């Protein structure tokens, strides 16, 4: 195997790893946006922070932050 071929394989592996990481980050961001949206809807319905936390998995601090956005 030549140096150029090895480098090319390494570059391809790096590219594939970058794609995988990008997809994972996109999925995580989508989940977070969904949880935030659900929490905002629950806040508008005047559901308790405790129940929102149990339902969404968000921290009380994050729920308070979202609550400030709609207050």
N, C-alpha and C positions, 0 to 999 in steps of 0.2 A: 504494500500500500504506500502510495506516495504521500508526501507531506501535504500536498494540495487536497488530496482526497480525504485525508484524516481531518484536516481543517474544515473542509466542507461538511463532513459528517458531524463534527462538533458544532458547527454553526447551525446545522439543521436541528440537532438536539436542543440547542439553546433556543432556537425559534419555536420549536414544538413546546418546550417548557414554558416559554413566554405566553404562548397561546393558551395553554392549560391554566396558568396563573390568571390571565385576563378573564377567562371564562369563570373561574372560581370567584374572582372579585366581583364580576358582574352579577353572579347569582347571589352573593352575599349582600350586595347593594340593593338588589331587587327585593330580597327578603326583608331587609331593614326598612325600605320604603313602604312595603306592605304593612309591616308591624306599626310603623308610624301612622299610616293612613287609618288603620283600624283603631289605634289608640285615639286619634283625633276625633273619629266618629263617635267613639264611646264617651269621650269627654263632652262632646256636644249633647249627648244624651244624659249627661250628668251622672255617669256611672263612676263609682268610687275608684280612687287611684289603686287601691289594693286589688280590686277585681280586674282592673285593666292590666295591672302587673301580672296577675295570675293567668290572664287570658292571652297576653301577648309575649310575656317573658321580658318585657322592657323593665329597666330599673325605675324606681320611684323618681330619681333625679331626671331621667329622660322624660318621663311623663309630666313632671312639673315644668320642664322646659317647653314641651309641646303645649301645655296648658297656658303658658304665658303668651304663646303665639295667637291663641284664640280669645284671650281676655282683653 
